[in-house]
């Protein structure tokens, strides 16, 4: 009898500890963003701060906690890689407030995610004009040539898949969207170091994209680090990549490409909260 009570107490204690860990893991995944620094072997004296998947979250009054964290990293460029607001948002005031502060730190470049595209399709407001009025640059099937700390850089942005949606996910120009094929063809035609903001890593990891396009670094988000991160197993959910995706958080090499995937800053918690997955500002040092 005593032994049984002992085991029941042990089981109850274990369940309480598990419940506390789950509650902490959910709370921590929605508060106190962290900066994680990754080295990319590019030989350029350039530091990039990547923000993605904010989904309308606010960290501190007027996002002051997030702004301070970005400023501490002393980035040369700030890259916003999509889903910074929700598609059904009634307006973009919080995002514009954040952008107004970020442009005081470093030049800001913004690429669309699926939620910006949804927001724009609803005609809620002229998001591109509002962003550009603050001094940030929107890159959608477009690129800019920059010189950063003396280093030549080409920075582009695109949301579409970098391949045709055919049975082979080929890069056949006769099958791809003409505007996407032309943009990528023009983008790669340079000796500059080429960085592409592509909200979904899926846009480049499938089919022939990674062996066809001459892009040095693809920067993505979208997957929220797998949303739920389990010890030893990693992120669970991976969009087009399925469960326990390979390209979900960190730096990867695939054929011609280096892929940097941030776990981002937020999610839509009413669908599924993040777990064991702190909000992240990804810092990319290209000087390694």
C-alpha positions in Angstrom: 0.0 0.0 0.0 2.8 2.4 0.9 4.6 1.6 -2.3 1.5 2.3 -4.3 1.0 5.7 -2.6 4.7 6.5 -3.2 4.3 5.8 -7.0 1.1 7.9 -7.1 2.9 10.8 -5.5 5.8 10.5 -7.9 3.5 10.3 -10.9 1.6 13.4 -9.6 4.8 15.3 -9.1 6.0 14.3 -12.6 2.7 15.5 -14.1 2.9 18.8 -12.3 6.5 19.3 -13.5 5.4 18.5 -17.1 2.5 20.9 -16.9 4.7 23.7 -15.5 7.2 23.0 -18.3 4.5 23.2 -20.9 3.1 26.5 -19.5 6.6 28.0 -19.3 7.4 26.8 -22.9 4.2 28.5 -24.2 4.7 31.7 -22.2 8.4 32.0 -23.1 7.6 31.5 -26.8 5.6 34.7 -26.8 7.7 37.0 -24.6 11.2 38.4 -24.4 12.7 38.1 -27.9 16.3 36.9 -28.3 19.0 37.6 -30.8 20.8 34.6 -32.3 23.9 35.2 -34.3 24.9 33.0 -37.2 28.1 33.0 -39.3 27.8 32.9 -43.1 31.1 32.3 -45.0 30.9 35.3 -47.5 34.0 37.3 -46.6 32.0 40.5 -46.4 32.1 43.0 -43.5 28.3 43.1 -43.4 25.9 42.3 -40.5 22.2 41.7 -41.3 19.4 41.7 -38.8 16.4 39.6 -40.0 12.9 40.0 -38.6 10.1 37.8 -39.8 6.7 36.5 -38.8 5.9 39.1 -36.2 2.1 38.5 -36.9 1.2 41.7 -35.2 2.8 40.9 -31.9 4.1 43.7 -29.8 7.1 43.4 -27.5 7.0 46.2 -24.9 5.3 49.5 -25.3 5.4 50.5 -29.0 7.6 47.4 -29.5 10.4 49.2 -27.5 11.8 45.8 -26.4 12.2 44.6 -29.9 13.6 47.9 -31.2 16.2 48.0 -28.4 17.2 44.4 -29.2 17.8 45.2 -32.9 19.7 48.3 -32.0 22.0 46.3 -29.7 23.1 44.2 -32.7 24.4 47.2 -34.6 23.2 45.9 -38.0 24.3 47.4 -41.3 20.9 46.4 -42.8 17.6 45.4 -41.3 15.7 42.8 -43.4 12.0 42.2 -42.8 11.1 38.9 -44.4 7.3 38.8 -44.4 4.2 38.1 -42.2 5.0 41.1 -40.0 1.2 41.6 -39.7 -1.8 39.4 -40.1 -3.8 39.3 -43.3 -7.0 40.1 -41.5 -5.5 43.0 -39.5 -7.8 46.1 -39.5 -4.8 48.3 -40.1 -1.0 48.5 -40.1 -0.5 51.0 -37.3 1.7 48.8 -35.0 3.8 47.7 -38.0 4.3 51.3 -39.2 5.2 52.4 -35.7 7.8 49.7 -35.6 9.2 50.6 -39.0 9.4 54.2 -38.1 11.8 53.3 -35.3 13.8 50.7 -37.2 14.7 53.1 -40.0 16.5 55.2 -37.4 18.8 52.3 -36.7 19.8 51.1 -40.2 18.4 50.9 -43.8 15.3 48.7 -43.9 14.3 46.3 -46.7 10.9 44.6 -46.7 9.8 41.5 -48.6 6.2 40.2 -48.7 4.9 37.1 -46.9 1.6 35.4 -47.5 -0.1 37.6 -44.9 1.0 40.9 -46.5 -0.4 39.5 -49.8 -3.7 38.7 -48.1 -3.8 42.1 -46.4 -3.2 43.8 -49.7 -5.8 41.7 -51.5 -8.4 42.9 -48.9 -7.6 46.5 -49.9 -7.3 47.4 -46.2 -4.8 50.1 -46.9 -2.0 50.9 -49.4 0.7 49.0 -47.4 3.5 49.5 -49.9 3.0 53.2 -50.0 2.8 53.4 -46.2 6.0 51.5 -45.8 7.9 53.4 -48.4 6.7 56.7 -47.0 8.7 55.9 -43.8 11.9 55.4 -45.9 11.9 51.6 -46.1 12.3 49.8 -49.4 9.9 47.1 -50.5 11.3 44.3 -52.7 8.9 42.1 -54.5 10.2 40.7 -57.8 12.7 43.5 -57.5 16.3 44.1 -56.3 18.7 46.8 -55.4 22.5 47.0 -55.7 24.2 48.2 -52.6 27.7 49.0 -51.3 27.9 48.2 -47.6 31.1 48.9 -45.8 32.8 48.9 -49.1 31.3 45.5 -50.1 29.2 45.1 -53.2 25.9 43.4 -52.5 22.8 42.7 -54.5 19.6 42.3 -52.4 16.4 41.0 -53.9 13.0 39.9 -52.7 10.3 37.5 -54.1 7.5 35.5 -52.7 6.8 33.1 -55.5 8.2 29.6 -56.0 11.5 29.7 -57.9 10.4 26.8 -60.1 7.3 25.7 -62.1 4.5 23.9 -60.4 4.8 20.9 -62.7 5.5 17.3 -62.1 9.2 17.9 -61.7 9.2 21.4 -60.1 11.4 22.3 -63.0 12.9 25.6 -63.9 11.9 25.3 -67.5 11.2 28.9 -68.7 8.3 27.6 -70.8 6.7 26.3 -67.6 7.6 28.9 -65.0 5.8 32.1 -64.5 7.5 34.4 -67.1 7.9 37.3 -64.6 9.5 35.0 -62.0 11.9 33.4 -64.5 12.9 36.8 -65.9 13.4 38.3 -62.5 15.7 35.4 -61.3 17.6 35.5 -64.6 18.3 39.2 -64.2 19.0 38.9 -60.5 21.8 36.3 -60.9 23.5 38.3 -63.6 26.1 40.0 -61.4 29.5 39.5 -59.7 28.1 41.0 -56.5 27.2 38.9 -53.5 23.6 38.0 -54.0 21.1 37.8 -51.1 17.4 36.9 -51.7 14.6 37.6 -49.3 12.2 34.7 -49.9 9.6 34.4 -47.2 9.1 30.6 -47.7 12.2 28.4 -47.7 10.0 26.1 -49.8 10.4 28.5 -52.7 14.0 27.3 -53.2 14.4 23.9 -51.5 12.2 21.9 -53.9 12.8 20.6 -57.4 15.5 22.2 -59.6 15.7 25.6 -58.0 18.8 25.0 -55.8 20.8 23.7 -58.8 19.5 26.3 -61.3 19.7 29.7 -59.8 23.0 31.4 -58.9 22.0 32.9 -55.6 24.5 33.1 -52.8 22.2 33.4 -49.8 18.4 32.9 -49.4 16.9 34.3 -46.3 13.5 32.8 -45.2 11.1 32.5 -42.3 7.5 31.4 -42.6 7.7 28.1 -40.6 8.1 29.7 -37.2 10.9 27.2 -36.4 8.4 24.4 -36.7 6.0 26.2 -34.3 6.3 23.5 -31.7 9.9 22.6 -30.8 10.4 19.2 -29.1 13.6 18.3 -27.3 16.0 16.2 -29.5 13.4 16.1 -32.3 13.3 19.8 -33.2 10.5 21.7 -35.0 7.3 19.7 -35.7 5.5 21.6 -38.5 7.0 22.5 -41.8 4.4 23.7 -44.3 5.2 22.1 -47.7 8.0 20.2 -46.1 5.7 18.2 -43.9 6.3 17.1 -40.3 9.8 17.6 -38.8 11.1 19.6 -41.7 14.7 19.7 -42.6 15.0 23.4 -43.5 13.3 25.0 -40.5 15.8 27.0 -38.4 19.4 27.9 -38.9 21.9 27.8 -41.7 21.9 25.1 -44.4 23.7 24.3 -47.7 21.8 22.9 -50.6 23.5 22.5 -53.9 24.4 26.1 -55.0 22.6 27.8 -52.2 23.1 28.8 -48.6 19.8 29.0 -46.8 19.2 31.0 -43.6 15.9 30.3 -42.0 14.8 32.3 -38.9 12.2 30.9 -36.5 10.7 34.4 -36.4 9.0 36.4 -33.7 5.4 35.3 -33.5 2.5 33.3 -34.8 -1.3 33.2 -34.7 -1.7 31.7 -31.2 -5.4 31.2 -31.6 -4.6 28.5 -34.2 -1.6 27.0 -32.4 0.7 28.7 -29.9 4.4 28.5 -30.3 6.1 26.1 -27.8 9.7 25.9 -26.5 10.4 28.4 -29.3 11.5 31.9 -28.1 10.9 34.9 -30.4 14.0 35.4 -32.5 15.9 38.2 -34.3 18.3 36.4 -36.6 21.6 38.1 -37.0 23.7 37.1 -40.0 27.4 37.9 -40.0 28.7 37.7 -43.5 32.3 38.4 -42.5 33.2 34.8 -41.6 
